[in-house]
Amino acid sequence: MAERLKKLSPKKREGVVRSIEAMFQFSGGIESAEVEKIIATLQKQTFFSMAPEGRVSYAQA
């Protein structure tokens, strides 16, 4: 999932949420609580950081 997000590189939180939801649309969808868990996990792994206003900054590889 991280690789696909890196390729898409949405710049705002809403874009990240939509991208994650799109990845699961053909397997029955995903609940918003699960999306939040995924975002929290990716932030904990320092894949990206999210500013309070919703801007997304990706870690340099």
N, C-alpha and C positions, 0 to 999 in steps of 0.2 A: 504494500500500500504506500509506503514511504517513497518508493521509486516513482510510482505513478503521480503522487503529489508533487514530487520534485520536478518531474517533466512538465506538469501542468502549471506549477508554481503560481497558484492564486495569490493575489496581493492583499486580500481582505478576508476576515473571518468568515463572512457569508459565503465567499467563494470556496473556502476550505470545506465548509459544511456541505455545500452543494456537490462538491467533487466526491466527498466520501459517500454521500447518499447515492450518487450516480453509480459508484462502484458496486453497490448492493442492490440496484434496482431490479436486476434480472433474477435475483435469488430471494425474492420476497420482501425486499426493503430492509430498513434498519431503523430502530427506534432512536429518538433524539438523545436519550440517556446514553446509548451505546456510542453515538457520534461523539458526545462529550468525553466519554472515557478514552476513545481513540485519540482525540485532540490532546487530552491531558497526558496520555502516554507518550505521544510524539514530542510534546514539550519537555517532559521529564528526560527523554532521551536526547535532548537538545537538537532535535531535527530542525525545529524552528522555534521562534519565540513570537509572542503575540503582545502587541502594545495594548494598553487599556482602550484606545479608540478603535481597535480592531485591525490595525496594520500588521501584516505578517512579514517577518524577517527570517530568511533561511540561513542555516549554518553554512559556513564556507567549507567546501570539501577539499 
